[in-house]
Amino acid sequence: MPMQRSVLGKLGIAAGVAAAATVLSLSGAGAASADITPRHGLTYPTYTDCVYAGNFYAQMGGLHGFSCPQVSNGEYLLDWW
């Protein structure tokens, strides 16, 4: 009998771990599906602010590359692709 309980106990633990992993992966999938792409036409008052925002979005996977050209009003446009 003790050996049977041990096997059942291990199966119960394995099932619990599998269920927890499923819940965590599902909650992660929901968070990852959020739209993290910036709007086109965003401008920033300084070049540093623009580069910081571009780096943030790039690290989150929202864009592949970006530049920060200065526009006519003196602000910097987050131009991304």
Secondary structure, DSSP 4 states (H G I P E B T S, - for coil): -HHHHHHHHHHHHHHHHHHHHHHHHHHHHHHHTS--PPPTT-EESSHHHHHHHHHHHHHTTS-S-EE--B-TTS-EE-EE-
